[in-house]
């Protein structure tokens, strides 16, 4: 459930719109915004890898792999977000 709503719960990333040379640009750049966003996704996804658990269990280490279907949805939503953002420029 956390993965499905991840795009709604990530920290806000601020950007300024700059009008220069008759074009609208982002500051930080579009690529930097995208990189920050994907970094936040990565940090969330790898949280279970930091858990040690109790006893000889690998349950936390396989959580990201077992949720690969939901991870695909997360990345599809991210790509849709940046596609729409790029259209606004």
C-alpha positions, -999 to 999 in steps of 0.1 A, spaced: 0 0 0 29 23 7 43 18 -28 10 24 -45 6 58 -28 43 66 -27 40 95 -52 16 112 -28 38 108 3 72 118 -9 87 150 4 79 181 -16 106 191 -41 106 228 -48 115 244 -81 114 279 -96 102 286 -131 126 310 -149 117 328 -181 150 333 -200 156 337 -238 119 334 -245 118 299 -228 106 287 -195 133 268 -175 133 250 -142 157 258 -114 170 234 -104 170 219 -139 144 194 -151 171 166 -149 181 175 -114 144 175 -103 140 141 -118 171 128 -102 160 141 -67 126 124 -72 141 91 -82 165 93 -53 136 97 -29 119 67 -44 151 47 -41 155 56 -4 119 45 4 123 12 -15 155 3 3 142 9 38 135 -28 44 171 -37 34 183 -18 65 162 -39 89 180 -68 106 150 -88 119 150 -115 145 167 -147 140 180 -161 107 155 -145 84 159 -128 50 123 -115 48 133 -79 48 159 -83 21 135 -99 -3 106 -74 2 116 -51 -27 119 -81 -51 85 -96 -39 69 -62 -47 83 -58 -82 48 -55 -96 41 -25 -74 76 -11 -81 67 -10 -118 36 10 -109 57 35 -89 81 41 -118 53 43 -143 36 70 -122 69 88 -119 74 88 -157 39 101 -162 45 129 -137 77 140 -154 61 136 -189 33 160 -178 57 184 -161 78 185 -193 46 194 -213 41 224 -191 74 240 -201 
